[in-house]
Amino acid sequence: MRVQVKNLLKVTLPALALACPIAPTQASAQTYPIDCAILLCLSGGWPASVPCARARAEFIRRITPWPVEPPLQIWRCPMGASFDGPAKSRPTDRIIDTLFHGADTPPKYSSPVLDHAALGDDRLDVEGLNATSGNLVMADYALHLAQDRADIDISGPEFNFVRSIRVFDVRHAWQRESGQDGDCNRSATVVLGSYGTQGDFSWSASSPAALPAAHVGLEGWGEHCPGIWHRSVFVEWRDYSGTYGFEQVNY
C-alpha cells in the first residue's frame, strides 16, 4: 500500500515535536527525523507548527551558500527501517515508528552528488569536507553515495512533490556594455539541482533563461544591456496539493 502523505502529516506532527528537539542551525548534530520532518511538512505546505518551522529553517539553510546542499535529503529519512517486533504492513507504520522511537545510526555528511560530466571543473573533495564531519570515514562516504535515494519506492504520483523541488544555483551572472561601440558583454554560470524518480539528487548545467519567473535579480538580462551583477540560490517546489512555493537567497 502506498504512503498516504496527506493523512500521515496529521498523524505525525505531534511526533515530530518530540523527535526534532535540536535547533536547525546545528545541522551537524541533526538526526534522521529532521528529513522526515522536511518531507512531511513540505508535502503539507509547511503548516504552522514548531517542528515544521524548524524543518523549513533547515531546508533553507541547506541552500544557503556555502556549500549548497540538497534541501531534502530523503536518504536520511529511514522509511524502510526495520524494528523489533511484528513486521509493519505499510510504509506509513515504519515512518511513524521512526519518528516516535528515533534512529540510532548517526547521520552521514550532507553533500550534493555533482554531475561531473555537466559541470566539468567542479569536484567533490573528500579532504575538504566540513570540519564538523570529523567522524567521516571512506566506508561511510561510499555508503552515502550508494544510498542517496529513498529506501522505499516513491515512484508513485503521491511523491511528485519530492520531484517538484528544483534548486537553481546562480554562481555568477553579469552583463555590461564595453568598448567604444557599446558592445554588450555577459557571462553566467547557473547549475540546476533536481530529484530523480526515487529521490536521488543530481546537478546539471543550466542557464539564466531557465530560471523560474519568481526569481528576482536578472530582470533585463539580454535586453538593452543594463548593468547586472548577481549571485543567488533559488529553490522552488509544489506541495502535495500542487500549491507553488519558493525561496531565494542572494549572496
N, C-alpha and C positions, 0 to 999 in steps of 0.2 A: 504494500500500500504506500502511495507516495505521501510525502510530508505535506500536511495542510498548514502552510506557513502562517496564514492569516489567523487561524484559530490558535496556533501554537504561541503566537505573540501574547495573546491574552492570558494564557496559562502560565507562561514562563517569566513575565515581567517581575512578579514578586520574587521569584527565584534569583533573577539577575541582581536584584538589590542586595542579596546576600552573597552572591557568587563573585561580584566585582567590587570589592571594597577599596581597591587601590586607585589612587589618583591617576588620570590619563597621562600626566606628564612623566610618570615613572614607567616608561614603556619597557625598560629592561626588566622590570620586576613583574610585568603582567603575566598572568597565567592564561591558559587557553580560553576560559569563558569570555574574555573581552571580545574575541572574534565571534563567538556565538551571540554576544550582545549586539555587535555591529550587524551581523546577519539578520537577526530578528527585528531590531529597531529600524534598520534601513527598509526592510520589507514592509513595515507598518507605517512608513512615512515619518519616522523619528517622532513618535508620540512623546508628549511632555511627561518626563519622569526622570528621576536621578540617574538610574542605570543607563537610560538612553542618552541623557546629556553627556555622561562620561564616554559612552560609546562613540557619539558623534565627535566629541573633542579628540579622541584618539584617531578616528577616521581622518579628520582634518590635519592632525599633527603629522600623520604619515606622509601626506603630500606636501608638507611644508619643507622647503629645502634647508639643509642637505642632510642625508640623502633623500631622494624622493622614493617612497616605498609603495607597494600595493596597498591601497586604503583598506581593503578587505582581504585578509589572509585566511581564506576559508580552510586551508590545510591545518590551521591551528585550532579549529573547532572540531573536536573528535566525535562527529555524529555517528560513526560506525564503531565507536569504542565498545569493548566487551566488559562486562561487570560480573561479579559473583552473583549467583542466584539464577532464577529461571530466565531463559532466553526471552528477549523482548521481540514482540511480533511486528512492531512498527518502528521506523527511524525516529518518530516523534518521541517514543518512550526512551530511546537511547539519549536523545538530546536533553530531555528533562532530567534523566539520571545524571548526566554530565554536569548540568547546571546546579543541581542540588548537592552533589557529592564532590564535584571538582575533579581535577585530574592531577596525578602526582608527577607526571612527566614534565620536566622544565621546558619552557619554550625555546625554540631554536632562534638563531639570529634572523631578523627580518631583512630581506634584501630582494630587490627586483631581479628576476632572471632575464638578463638582457638578450635581445635578438642580435647577436654579433654580426650576422650577415647583413642586417639592415643598418646597423649603427657603425660598424667598422672600427672606429677609433676608441670605442668605449669597452672597457674590460672590467670584470668583477675581480678585484684584487683581494684575495683572502687575507694577506698580511696587513691590508689597510682597513680592515673592518673596524667598526666602532669599538672603543676600548671596553665598553660595558659587556661585550661578548667574550670576556676572558675565559669562559669555560668551553668555548667552541673548540672542537677537535675536527680533524678532517673527516672522520667517520660520520660525525653528526652533520657536517656540511654536506656530505654526499647524500645522507638520508634526506635532508631538506630538499635537495634538487630532485630526488626521486619521488617525493611525496608532496609536491607543490600543487595539489589539487584536492578536491573534496574526497573524503573517504567513503562516500555513498554515491549512488547515481543521482546526479542533479540535472540530467539532460532534459527533463520534462519542462513544460511551459510554466509551471508554478515557480521555477527558479530563473525565469527570464530576467528578473530584477538584478540578479548577480551579473549576468552577461550584459546588462544595460550600462554598467559602470564603465566609464571611459576617462582616462587621465591624459590631459594634454600638457606636456612639459615644454613651455616656450623658453628654451635655454638662452636665446637671444633673438631679437628681431629689430632691425633698424633700417631706416631709409633716409636719404638726404640728397639734396642737389649738390653737384660739384662741377668744377670746371667752368670755363667761360660760356660754354653752351648750355649750362644748366642741366646737364645730364643727371638722371635720377639713378643713384646707386642704392641698392638694397641687399640685405643679407638676412637670412633667418635659419635657425635650427630648431625644429619642432619634432618631438617624438610623441608617439601615442601609446599609452598603456591600455591594454584591453584584456578581457577574460574569455577563455575558451569554454567549450561545452561543459567540462567538468570543473570549472572554476580555476583552471590554470591561468597564470598571468604572464604576459609577454609584452615586450616593447617592439615597436616598429617605427620606421621613418614616416613623418607626416609633413604638413606644410601649413602656413597661415591660412590658406584658402579652406582648409578642413576644419578650422576652429568653429565651435558652435556659435550661433547668433547671440547667445547670452554673454559670450566673452567680451571683455572691455579692455581697450588699450591699443588696438590696432586699427581703429577707425581711420579710413583714408589710405590704408595700405594699397599700393598700386594705383592710386588715383592722385594725379597732380603733385605727387611727391612731397606731401607735408613732412616735416622733420619728425621722426619717430625713433624712440629708443625704448624697448620694452622687454621685460622678463616676467614670467608668471607661471604658475601651475594652476590648471583649471580641471576640476573633476565634475562630471555630470552623472546622473542616474535617473532611473524611474522606479518607483516603489511597486509593491505587489499589484496595486490597482492601476498602475500606469501613470501616476502623477509625477511630473518632472521636477527635478531638483538639481541644484548645482552650488559649488563654492569655488571662489577664486582667491589665490594667494599671490600677491605681487611681491617681487623681491629685486 
